[in-house]
């Protein structure tokens, strides 16, 4: 009898907690990534990061992008992907030059593909 009362009490507490469970706020979950994007924007590497649903577009300075190491390029792309991943669980980021050309790389569902190096 005591066990069933304890089980009922635990279930009731869990039921009461359910309305308080919410999805993570991308601004909070991706704080470090947002700081990284801000730094690169201040360095004139990024012109903008535009979010539209499950897709984000990073517009970069071609001159700066081409002088940057491949691992840094990947970090920048994943920094923008963080917000998409937290909000939708999946999505796409495109890294482009001005006017959308050229396409330097993409992150699709958490996988980076660098068009310049094939990585």
Backbone bond lengths (Angstrom), bond angles and torsions (degrees), N, CA, C in turn:
res aa  C-N    CA-C-N  psi(-1)  N-CA   C-N-CA  omega(-1)  CA-C   N-CA-C  phi
1 X - - - 1.440 - - 1.531 110.32 -
2 X 1.340 116.87 -44.51 1.462 120.71 -178.82 1.523 110.01 -63.08
3 X 1.326 117.04 -40.32 1.459 120.86 179.99 1.529 111.35 -61.91
4 X 1.334 117.75 -42.87 1.464 119.93 -179.23 1.523 111.31 -68.32
5 X 1.338 118.16 -33.98 1.464 120.16 175.70 1.529 111.24 -67.27
6 X 1.327 115.36 -40.54 1.464 119.87 177.69 1.525 110.45 -64.31
7 X 1.321 116.91 -42.54 1.458 121.38 178.13 1.526 110.58 -62.26
8 X 1.324 117.94 -42.00 1.457 122.10 178.76 1.531 110.57 -64.62
9 X 1.320 117.59 -41.50 1.465 121.68 179.81 1.526 110.54 -63.86
10 X 1.333 117.42 -42.15 1.468 120.84 178.36 1.519 110.90 -65.10
11 X 1.315 117.36 -41.46 1.461 121.11 179.49 1.527 110.53 -64.88
12 X 1.324 116.96 -38.90 1.458 120.77 179.37 1.523 110.80 -65.46
13 X 1.351 116.91 -41.09 1.461 119.95 178.51 1.523 110.68 -65.41
14 X 1.329 116.96 -40.29 1.455 120.17 179.02 1.524 110.36 -65.27
15 X 1.326 116.65 -38.63 1.456 121.05 178.17 1.514 111.84 -64.39
16 X 1.318 117.68 -37.16 1.458 121.32 178.84 1.522 111.53 -69.68
17 X 1.319 117.61 -29.68 1.460 121.36 -177.18 1.525 111.77 -78.30
18 X 1.299 117.92 -20.86 1.457 121.83 -174.37 1.531 114.27 -54.00
19 X 1.337 121.67 -43.42 1.462 119.99 -178.72 1.523 113.46 -64.89
20 X 1.323 118.57 -17.12 1.453 121.67 -177.80 1.524 112.94 -88.06
21 X 1.330 117.89 -7.45 1.451 121.13 179.39 1.531 107.70 -81.08
22 X 1.324 116.50 119.97 1.462 120.60 179.66 1.523 109.87 -131.51
23 X 1.299 116.47 165.97 1.463 121.43 176.56 1.524 109.00 -71.69
24 X 1.306 115.73 153.84 1.458 121.37 178.92 1.529 110.14 -66.82
25 X 1.304 116.44 142.84 1.453 122.33 176.20 1.523 107.88 -81.51
26 X 1.339 118.55 119.86 1.472 120.37 -178.08 1.528 113.26 -56.54
27 X 1.317 118.15 -33.43 1.469 120.33 179.88 1.526 111.02 -64.37
28 X 1.318 116.64 -32.43 1.466 120.56 179.33 1.528 110.48 -85.49
29 X 1.323 116.74 -47.80 1.470 120.79 -177.03 1.527 112.34 -64.73
30 X 1.326 117.33 -27.50 1.465 121.07 -175.68 1.525 111.79 -112.84
31 X 1.304 117.14 28.78 1.467 120.65 -176.94 1.529 112.39 -56.87
32 X 1.320 117.47 -48.97 1.472 120.89 -179.01 1.532 111.23 -62.48
33 X 1.317 116.77 -38.67 1.456 120.84 179.36 1.527 110.62 -66.97
34 X 1.331 117.06 -38.69 1.463 120.88 177.72 1.529 110.85 -64.81
35 X 1.325 116.78 -37.50 1.469 120.67 176.47 1.525 109.71 -63.88
36 X 1.334 116.87 -44.51 1.463 120.95 178.33 1.528 110.96 -58.90
37 X 1.324 117.75 -44.75 1.459 121.02 178.83 1.530 110.97 -63.69
38 X 1.312 116.92 -37.88 1.470 120.82 178.00 1.528 111.33 -64.02
39 X 1.310 116.23 -39.86 1.465 120.45 179.08 1.519 110.15 -63.79
40 X 1.324 117.06 -46.59 1.462 119.61 -179.30 1.525 111.65 -68.30
41 X 1.321 117.09 -30.21 1.463 120.13 175.07 1.529 109.48 -66.53
42 X 1.310 117.14 -42.97 1.471 121.25 178.41 1.529 111.59 -64.18
43 X 1.327 116.94 -29.39 1.467 121.69 178.90 1.532 112.01 -83.51
44 X 1.327 116.97 3.66 1.475 124.04 179.39 1.531 113.92 70.27
45 X 1.337 116.42 16.59 1.460 120.08 175.63 1.531 109.49 -75.19
46 X 1.333 115.96 -44.59 1.462 121.46 -178.07 1.513 110.11 -104.61
47 X 1.302 115.38 139.00 1.453 119.93 172.78 1.524 109.17 -92.61
48 X 1.334 115.83 -44.15 1.470 119.80 -179.55 1.522 110.61 -161.17
49 X 1.328 114.32 160.23 1.460 122.36 169.80 1.521 105.20 -128.84
50 X 1.314 115.91 114.95 1.459 121.37 -177.47 1.521 109.38 -110.49
51 X 1.339 115.72 128.53 1.457 121.70 179.68 1.524 109.33 -107.58
52 X 1.330 115.38 132.07 1.456 121.28 176.84 1.522 107.53 -141.44
53 X 1.304 116.02 94.29 1.457 119.94 -178.08 1.516 111.19 64.63
54 X 1.321 115.74 -130.34 1.463 121.49 -178.30 1.521 112.92 -82.03
55 X 1.332 117.87 8.90 1.454 121.44 -177.67 1.525 110.61 -124.54
56 X 1.318 115.41 139.34 1.463 121.47 173.75 1.520 107.88 -126.57
57 X 1.319 115.13 146.93 1.457 120.77 176.71 1.518 108.69 -124.23
58 X 1.324 115.79 125.40 1.464 121.62 176.19 1.521 106.79 -103.38
59 X 1.317 116.32 122.30 1.464 120.82 176.24 1.525 106.79 -101.03
60 X 1.332 115.35 122.07 1.466 121.16 -175.16 1.523 111.00 -118.48
61 X 1.309 114.08 160.10 1.461 120.88 171.27 1.526 107.02 -77.54
62 X 1.319 116.82 118.46 1.469 120.52 -177.74 1.522 111.25 -57.01
63 X 1.307 116.82 -42.39 1.473 120.95 -178.26 1.527 110.61 -60.49
64 X 1.328 117.08 -47.01 1.460 120.36 179.82 1.529 111.59 -69.91
65 X 1.318 116.73 -41.47 1.467 120.66 -177.58 1.526 111.30 -60.70
66 X 1.307 116.20 -44.06 1.462 120.10 -177.31 1.524 112.64 -69.66
67 X 1.327 118.05 -19.95 1.469 121.68 177.74 1.526 112.37 -90.35
68 X 1.305 117.36 -5.00 1.461 122.17 -175.13 1.528 110.77 -93.41
69 X 1.330 115.62 142.14 1.474 120.93 178.63 1.533 110.69 -60.43
70 X 1.311 115.78 150.96 1.465 122.07 -178.26 1.527 112.21 -60.82
71 X 1.339 118.36 -36.59 1.464 119.80 -179.30 1.530 111.19 -68.67
72 X 1.320 117.83 -32.77 1.470 121.31 177.40 1.529 109.67 -71.53
73 X 1.326 116.49 -39.99 1.466 119.57 176.14 1.526 110.70 -57.81
74 X 1.322 116.13 -43.05 1.453 121.02 179.40 1.530 110.73 -64.72
75 X 1.327 118.26 -41.38 1.467 121.71 178.17 1.520 111.05 -59.84
76 X 1.311 116.74 -42.05 1.463 120.79 179.88 1.530 110.42 -64.06
77 X 1.318 117.05 -45.21 1.461 120.89 179.77 1.526 111.25 -62.26
78 X 1.333 117.20 -43.30 1.461 120.21 179.39 1.529 112.01 -70.21
79 X 1.318 117.23 -29.06 1.462 119.82 176.57 1.528 109.90 -62.42
80 X 1.319 117.35 -41.94 1.463 120.75 177.09 1.527 111.12 -70.94
81 X 1.319 116.82 -33.95 1.472 121.34 -179.60 1.522 112.04 -66.62
82 X 1.307 117.95 -27.52 1.462 121.18 -177.06 1.521 111.63 -52.68
83 X 1.311 116.88 -49.42 1.467 121.09 -177.55 1.526 111.24 -61.53
84 X 1.323 117.24 -40.91 1.462 121.84 178.88 1.530 110.05 -65.64
85 X 1.315 116.25 -45.73 1.467 120.97 -177.73 1.521 112.00 -64.44
86 X 1.334 116.91 -41.31 1.467 119.69 -179.69 1.518 110.57 -66.82
87 X 1.319 116.86 -41.90 1.464 120.13 -176.30 1.527 113.56 -76.25
88 X 1.344 117.24 -40.10 1.463 120.44 -173.39 1.528 114.64 -114.48
89 X 1.335 117.42 -12.81 1.459 120.21 -178.74 1.517 113.47 83.54
90 X 1.296 116.76 -10.51 1.462 123.42 179.29 1.518 107.85 -167.81
91 X 1.323 117.40 175.83 1.452 119.52 177.48 1.506 112.42 153.22
92 X 1.338 114.74 -160.02 1.461 119.92 -172.80 1.530 109.65 -145.44
93 X 1.325 114.89 142.05 1.457 122.41 172.73 1.521 107.23 -126.83
94 X 1.327 116.05 131.83 1.460 121.04 175.58 1.519 108.54 -114.66
95 X 1.319 116.21 132.96 1.467 122.01 176.26 1.522 106.74 -105.16
96 X 1.339 115.73 117.36 1.457 120.49 -176.67 1.526 111.06 -130.68
97 X 1.319 114.43 165.65 1.450 120.68 170.04 1.522 108.13 -84.65
98 X 1.303 116.56 -173.62 1.464 120.67 177.92 1.518 109.78 -61.55
99 X 1.312 117.08 147.64 1.472 124.32 -178.16 1.530 112.66 63.40
100 X 1.326 117.55 18.34 1.460 121.26 176.31 1.508 116.09 79.85
101 X 1.322 117.39 3.34 1.464 120.41 -179.06 1.510 109.94 -132.44
102 X 1.282 119.07 143.37 1.458 126.95 -10.04 1.521 111.05 -78.42
103 X 1.329 116.13 169.17 1.456 122.16 173.61 1.524 106.91 -89.17
104 X 1.337 116.42 113.38 1.470 120.68 -176.87 1.513 113.71 -85.50
105 X 1.318 117.18 -29.91 1.453 119.10 -179.13 1.510 111.44 -179.32
106 X 1.326 115.15 169.65 1.460 121.28 179.88 1.527 109.93 -141.71
107 X 1.320 113.91 151.72 1.460 121.51 165.60 1.520 104.43 -116.47
108 X 1.319 116.42 120.29 1.457 121.22 177.68 1.512 107.84 -123.29
109 X 1.326 114.92 117.33 1.465 121.63 179.70 1.525 112.63 49.55
110 X 1.336 116.01 41.94 1.455 121.43 174.70 1.510 115.90 87.60
111 X 1.332 118.08 8.03 1.467 121.09 179.28 1.519 109.50 -116.92
112 X 1.334 115.93 125.06 1.459 122.58 -179.41 1.516 110.13 -88.91
113 X 1.319 115.81 134.99 1.460 121.49 172.93 1.520 107.58 -130.78
114 X 1.320 116.26 115.62 1.450 122.63 179.04 1.526 108.02 -92.39
115 X 1.319 116.33 115.92 1.466 120.68 -177.52 1.535 111.92 -66.47
116 X 1.335 117.20 -25.19 1.461 120.77 -178.02 1.515 113.13 -78.36
117 X 1.348 115.78 -39.78 1.462 119.42 -176.49 1.524 112.88 -107.02
118 X 1.331 116.58 -10.27 1.461 120.02 -178.40 1.517 112.36 79.45
119 X 1.337 117.49 1.58 1.469 121.37 -177.32 1.484 114.17 -85.39
